[in-house]
Every structure is written in C-alpha cells, then in structure tokens.
Amino acid sequence: MRKLPPLPFSVKLAYGTGELAAAVPSSLSAFFVLYFFTTVAGLNPILAGGVLMFGRLWDAINDPLVGWLSDHTRSPLGRRFPWMLGGAIPLSICFVLLWTVPPVETQWGLFMYYATLSLFAFASLTAVQLPYTTLAAELSDNYDERTALIAMKSAFSIGGSILGLVMAQIVFERVSDPKAQFHLLGRLSASLAVFMIVICVVGTYRRYWQVKANRPQLNTQTNSNSLIKEIRSVFRNSAFRKILGLYLCGWIGIQLTAAMLPYFVNTWMGLPESHFARMALTVQGTAIAMVIVWERVAKFSDKRTVFLLGAPLAICALTALITIQPGEVTMMYLLGVLAGVGVATMYMVPFSMLPDVVDLDELQTGLRREGLYFSAVVFLQKLGVAIALFASGTMLHFTGFTADAASQPTQTLWAIRLLIGPLPAVLLALSVWFAYRYPINRQRHQRILIALQDKRDHKLAANAAESSQSGFSSLRDS
C-alpha cells in the first residue's frame, strides 16, 4: 500500500469553504429566526418555538437515514458528492422561503406555513451538510491532518457566522422594511450556498479518490445490516457516546446564548441594535482567531486536552454575564472576548474526534460508516438549536414577553439573564465531564491505525492471492 502525499493546503481550503453553505444560514437562523418569527412575522413565541422543534423531530429521521444511505451510495462521483450537489438547489430555495412572510393572517396559518417549509428545509440541509461533514474522515487518515481539516472547517463555520452578521448589519442599514430585510438575507445566503458547495466538490474530488484507492474495503459483504441494526451498532461504541454527550450539552448551551443575545443587548442592556451585532462579532471574531491557536496546541497535546483547557474559560464568561448591569458595556465586551476563546474549542474538537472513532469502528467491524457517525452529531447540532430556541420561546412566553412592549416584566428580564449565561454555563460544565472521559488520545489512535494497516495489508495480499489462483485455474482449464 503506497503512502499518500501530505494533505495539500488547497484541499483543506476547499473543504473549509463548503462549510459556508450551512454556516451563513445557520448563523442567521441562530441569531434571528426566533426574533423574525415573533417580531416580523408576528408568530406567537411558543408557536415559533414549536415550528423549530417540529423541524428537528423530522431531522431525527432524515439525519441517520441520509447518513446510512450515503454510506451505501455507489456512483461514479463516489458516496458523498451526489448528495451535496443534488441538495444544493432545493436548499437554496428553502432559504429564500424561510425568510419570507406569507400573506396569511392567522396564527395557525403562519404556523402551518413555516412548519411545512421546515420539513423541506431540514431535509435539504441534511442532504448537503451531512455528506459534506463526513469528508473530513475521507480526505486523510493522519491524526494531525484531520485536526487541521476540522480546524479549517471550524474557522469557516465561525467565519460564516461573522459573514452572516455582517450581511445582516449591511442589509439592516440600507433596507428599512423589516420584511424586505430578511427576504434579501435569504436570497443572499441561498446564492452563497450553491456557489460554495460547487467549490468544495471541485477542490476535494481528486484527494477523495486518492484516499479511497489507498483504503481497501475490509468488509465486502453486500447484504449490509438494516438501518436500525447499524444505528444500534454505532451507539454501542463507548467513545462515540462520550462525543455525543459532549456535543449535545455544549451546543445547546452555546445556542441558548446566541438566541438570547438580541434580547439581552436590546431589552436588558438598553443598547441599540448595532451593539448586538458588535457583541456577536466580538465573540465570533475571537473564536476564529483562537481556532488557529488551539490547532497549534493540539499538535503538542491532543484534542481532549484542548477542550479541557478552553471550555472552562467560556463557562466563567457565561456565568459572569448575569452580573452585568445596564451601562457596563465595556465589561460585556470583555466577557464576550473570554467566551470566544472557549467557544472556539466547541466548534473544533467534537468533529475532529469523530474520524478517530470511525477508525476504531472499522477496526472492530470492517465497515466504514462515516455517514452514520457524523449524522448523529449533525443531528445533535440541529437538535441543540431547536431545543435552545424552543426553550427560549417557551420561557419568554410564560414570563409575559410581548413584542410591542417598550419594557418587559421583571420576570422576563430575569429569564433573559438566566438563559444567556448561567444555564448555558451549567450545560458546558457537563460537556467538560464527557470530554474528560473520552478514551482516544494520540497514542491510542496511532495503535488503531497500525492495526488497521495490518488488516488492510492482509486483505490486499488475500485479494492478490485469490486473483493469482483464479488466473492459474483459468490457464489450466484452457
């Protein structure tokens, strides 16, 4: 088996650009969709949260389904690229429609419009995002190269969030009508999604086939297990369960903070909307710079250590947010910087751990099931957003929040302060516990790769012997 050349920077860059297809619309959704539903479209907060939860329940079906189907896809373009290209256009259409207020006057009419749209939007997003994400495990077997790929993905993910905020800031300044503002944002993000997916496919295509040619299939059985059996199988992986716990707790915490940030800045701090964008950019800008730093740290330690160093900083910052009073603007921004240092590890670490778990699974089963493994975490990513937005909308509703009120009830203000800081800090603390128990470090992954290499060499030797014997038999028969 020949040794692959080092992963070129151009491939890392092309892979990273694909993240923008989901990062920009996801950023707009995380920061604005609850605000858009309740304030612009006029949907009741609890119904708005219900729309998002309804879509995520559908994701509970389509994420593992698409992951399983892409694992078993056989085409001239490979396993992942047909899904990415096929889902790009429907995804872009859904982006436009999501940020459109329909000519419907009733609450249930609005609910049905957005709930139905969410079915198509989330199915399209899964078809693009999940196969794209699994490519990290299929472009390299090297521990550090995979970390570099995920670091690049994380940088573009955070950069996509920043780009989404910058786009929003520019549109808000130049377009006065709120409905027109968000409709234009939908069109911009839709165009960007298609363009970036094409760049990603073109830039990673050659490397994908190089790795595939160098990685013989250990298990060649055509009668693969059913989807349910394979899902049960991957959940028996103890290391994988630790990643799931880490990611779910941490991501829900981060999304709670993101959802509450507009309310915290505008309603509690009493600042104009421009400060919301600046605060979000402070956190995300710090995070994108720290991804580079944390990648360097990972080269001298491992992925788990990076998370154990970074996440506690975000916990401290979020906990301190509840102490911020109106007028303490400088302290608010300083805590945003500290939070960004820790948030960077949440973007980077869980996805960089997943390819190593896939290698362990291949060693144990002979199967490469990137789609199923990544589908679970992608689903948790979406579920975390849904839970955060549903919980936020529900709590705001029951504490008396009203879209037209210049000032909110005291209990609503307390809910905003708890949801933006202390509650996310508790969830992040749980994610630290799961990270501490994660069992695959650099040394163990190296042992896994060596064992896999031996199995693959034996497989190649067996195939060669079988081919030689077949040729000898044919010659003898003739």
N, C-alpha and C positions, 0 to 999 in steps of 0.2 A: 504494500500500500504506500503510495507516494505521499510525501509531506506537502501540505498545502502552503502556498506563499503567505506571508503576513497579510492580514486584512488591510486593504488599501483605505486611506482616509476618504477617498471618493465614495466608496461603498458605505462607510459609516455616515457620511454626509447625506447620501441619497436615502439611506434608511431613515435617518432622522427627519428628513423633510416630509416623509409620509405621515408623521405624527400630526402635522398641521391640519390635515384633513379632518381630524377629530378634535384636536386641541382648541382650535379657534371657536367652533360652535359649542363645544363643551364648556369653554370658559364663559361665553355669552350666556349659556344656559345656567351655569352655576351661580353667576353673579346677578343675572337679570330676569330669569324666566318667572320666578315667583313674583317679583316686582311687576313684570309685564302682565302676567295673568291678573293680579289683584288690582293694579292701578290703571293700566292702559286698557286691557280687555274688559275689566270690571267684574271678574270672576270672584266669587266668594273664596276666602283663603282656604277653607277646609276642602272645597271642591277643587281648587287649584292644586293643593297637595295630593288629592285623590287622583287627579289626572296623571301626575308623575308616578305615583305608586302603581297605578293600573298599567302603565307602560313597562315598569320594571318587573311586574309579575309576568308579563309576556316575555320579557328578557330571560326569566327563569327557565323558559322552554327553549327559546331560539339560540341562546348562547351555547349551551352544551351541544345542541343539535347541529349548529353550524360548525362548531369545533370538531365534532365527530365526523360530519360529512366532509369537511376539508381534509381531515386526516386520511379519508378513504377516497379522495378525489384522484383520478388518474387522467391526465390530459397532456397534450403537447406543451402546455405552459406550466406544468407542474401542479402542485397541490393547492398553493395559496393564491397565485396571481389571477386565475379566472374569477375568484370570488371578489378580489379587490377591484378589478376592472368592471365586473358586472354590477357591483353595488354602488359604484360612484355616482352614476346619473340619478337613480332613484333617491339616493341620499341627498343630493343637491336640491332636488325638487322639494323634498320634505323640509329642508332647511328654510326654504322660502315660505312655505305654507305655515310653518310653525310660528313665525313672527308676523303673521297676518291676522288681523281682527276680522272675523267673518260678519256678514250682515245678519246677525242673529241677536235677538233682544232678550231672550230668556236665559236664566242661569243654566238650566239643564240643556238648552240648545248649545250654549258655549261649551259646556262640559262634554257633550257628545262629540262636538267637532274636534276638540283637542284630544279627547281620549281615542277617537278613531284614528286621528292623524298619528298619535304616538305609536300605534301598532306598526304602521308602515315606517315611521322614522326610526324606531329602535331596531326593527328587522334589517333595514338598510345599513344602519350604523354598525350592527354586528357583522354583517356580510363584508364590510370593509375593514373595520378596526381589528377584529379578532384574527383573521388570517395575516394582516399586516404585523400585528404584535408578535405572532409566533415566529416570524422570520428571524428574530434575534437568536433563536435556538438553532436555526438552519443556515446561518451565514458563517459560523465558526464553532469549533469545539474548545477553543482556548479560554481559560478562566478569565484572564485579564481582557482579552478581546471582547468577550461577551459583556463584561462590565463597561468597557468603552462604548459598545453599541447601545447599551441601556442608558449610559450617561448622555450620549448624543440624543437618544430618544427623549430623555428627561429634559435636556436643555431645550429641545424644540417644543416639548409639551409646555414647559413654563414660558418659553418664548411665544408660543401660540396664545397662551393666556394673556400675556402682555400685549401681543398684537391685537387680540380681541378687544382689550380695554382701550388701546389707542384708537382703534377703529371707532369704538363707541364714543369716545371723547370727541373725535373729529366730527362724527355724524351729529352728535347732540349739539355741538356748537353751530353747525351750519344748517341743520334742519330743525324747524321749530315744532312741527306737528309730531306728537309722540307716536302715533300710528305709523306715520311715514318714516320716522327714525328707525324703528325696529324692523320694518319691512325692508328698508335699504340694507340694514345689517345682515338680514337673512340672505339677500341676494349676493352680497359681497362674500359671505362665508361659503355659499354654495359654489361660486365660481372658483374660489381658492381650493376647495376640497377636490374637485376634479383635476385641476392642474397638478396638485401635489402628489396625488396618487399615481398619475402617469409618470412623473419624475422618479418616484420611488421604485416603480416596477422596472423602468428602463435602467436605473442605476444599480440595482441589486440582482438583475436577472442572471448575468454571467456568473457571479460568485455563487449564487444559489445552486446552479448546476455543477459547479466545481466541487462544492462540498458534497452534494448528493452522489456524484460519481465516486467520491473517496470514502463513502459511508455505505458499505453493502448492508442489505436488509437481513437482519438476523433471523427474523420470523417471517417465513414466506407463505404462511397459511392464508388461503383465500377465504375460508369460512370464518371470518372475524366474529368476535362476540357482538351481541346486541348492544345498543347504546346504554341501556340500563345497567347491564353487567359491566361494561367498561367504566361507567361512572363510579360504580361501587368499587371497582378495582383501584382507580386512581385515588379515591378517598381513603383507601387503606394505607396509603403512603404517609407515614408519620411526619416526615419533613414537610410534605405538602400541606398537611393540616396546620402546621405552625405558620406557614406563609399565609394561609387563608385567614387565620386569626389576627395576625399582624396587620394584614392589609385592610380587612374589614373594619377593625376598630380605628385604625389610624385614618382611613379615608373618610369614614363618617364624621370623625372629629374635624378634619380639615374642611369638609363641605358644610358643616354646621357654621363654622366661622365665615366661610365665603358667603353663605346665604344671608347671614345676619349683618354683614359688613355695611351694606347700604343703609339699613335701619339704624345701626349703631352710630355711624357717622352723621347721618341727617337728623334722626329723631333724638338720640341721646346727647351727642356732642353738639348738636345745633349748628353744624357746619354746612356750607353749600355743597352741591353735588360734585363739584370739581375735586373736593378733598377725598371723596370716596375713591375716585379713580387714582388719585395720587397715593392713597394708602395701599390700595391693591397693587399698584406698580412698585411700591416700596418693598412689599413682601415678595412679590414675584421677581423683581429685579435682583434682590439679594439672593433669592433661591437659585436663579440661573447662574449667577457668579459662583455660588458655593458648590454647584454640581461639579465644576471643574476642580475645585479644591478637594471635594470628597472623593472624586475618582483617583486623585493622586494618593490620598490617604489609603484607599482600598488596595492600591498596589503594594503597600508596605504592611498591610494587615489582612483584613478580609471584609466581606460585605456586612456580616453581622456586626462587627466592631464599629463600622461606620454608622450604622443605625443607632447603636447603643451610645455613641458619642453625640449624635446630632439631635435625636428625638427629645431628650430631656431639656434641651435649650428651648424648643418650641413649647414644651409643657410649662416651663417657667414663664415664658412670654404670655401665653394664653391665660394662665392663672392670674397674672398681674393685670390683665385688661379690665377686670371687674372693679379695680380700684381707681381707674381713670375717671376723672370728673370733667364736666364741660369746662373748656378753657385750657386744659392740659394737652395742647395739641402736640407740642414737641415730644412729650413722653409717649404719646400714642404712636408717633412715627418711630421712635427708638425701639419700642416693643415690636413694631412691625418688622424692623430690621432683624431683631433677635429671632422672631418667629420664622423669618425667611431662611435663616441659617439652618434651622432644624427641619423645616418643611422640605428642603431640597432632598434630604435622605428618604422621605416618604415617596417622592417621585421615583427615585433612583434604585433603592435597594430591593424591594419585593420583586420587581420584574427581572432584575439581574440574578436573583436567586433561582428563578423558575427553570432556566435551561439546565442548571445543575441537577435539579430534581428530575427533569426529563431524562437525563443521562442515567441516573440511578434506576429509574423505571425501566429503561431499555436494558440495563444490565440484568434486571430481575425477570423481565418478561420477553425480551427480544423485540419489543414494539416501540416505534417512535410515535408518541401520542401528544405532540406539542399542542395540537388543536384543543384536545380535552383539558389539558392542564391550564393552558392560557385562557380558555373560555371561562373557567371557574373564577379566575382573578378578574378578568374583564367584566364578568357579570357582577362581581362584588364591587367593582369600581362604579358601575351604573347603579347598583342597589344602594351603595353608600350615598350617592347623590339623592336618590329617591327618598330614602329614609330621612336624610337630613332635611330635605325640603318639605316632606310631609309632616315631620315633627315640628318644624319651624312654623309652617302654616297653621297647624292644629293649635299649637300653643298661643300663637298670636290671636287666633280666632277666639279661643276661650278666655283670653285675658282682656278682651274688649277692643282689639285693634280695629280702627276704622280708617279707610283710605282717605277720606275727606277731612279728617280732623287735623288741625294745626298742632295740637298737643295730644299726647296719648295718656291713658290712665297709668297710674303708678305701677300697677301690676304688669302692664305691658312693657314698661321700661325695664323692670326687673327681669322679665323673661328675655328681653333682648340681650341684656348684660350677661345673664347666665348662659345663654345659647352661644354667644360669641367667644366665651373664654373658658370658664371653669368646667363646663360639661365636656367640651372637646378635649381639655387637658386630661380629664379622667380617662377618656377613650384612648388617647395617645399613651397614657401610662400602661394600659392593658396591652397595647401593641408592643411596648418595650418588653413586657413579660414574655410574649410569644417569641420575640426576636432572641431573647436570652436563651430560650430552649431550642432554637433552631440548630440542627446537628451537623450540617455540612459546611466545613471550613475549607480552606485552600488545600490542605494536606489530604483530607478525605476525598475531595473531588479529584485530585491527582490519582489517587488509588483507583477510583471508579473508572477514570479514563484508561488507565493501564489495563484493567480487567476487560474493558470494552474492546480495546485494541487487540488483546489476545483472542477474544471471541470472534472479532471480525477477520483476523488473520486465519483462524481455523476455518471460518466459513469460506473465505476465498480459496484456501487450499482444498477444502472439500469440493467446492464447485469446479476447481481446475481438475481434480482427480476424476470427478464424475464426467466432465467433458472429455477428458482423455480416454476414459474407459468406453464412453459412448462412441468415440471416433474409432477406437480399436475394434469394437464389436461390429461397426458398420463396414470396416475394411475387411474383417474376417468373413462376414456374410457375403460380401461381394466376390 
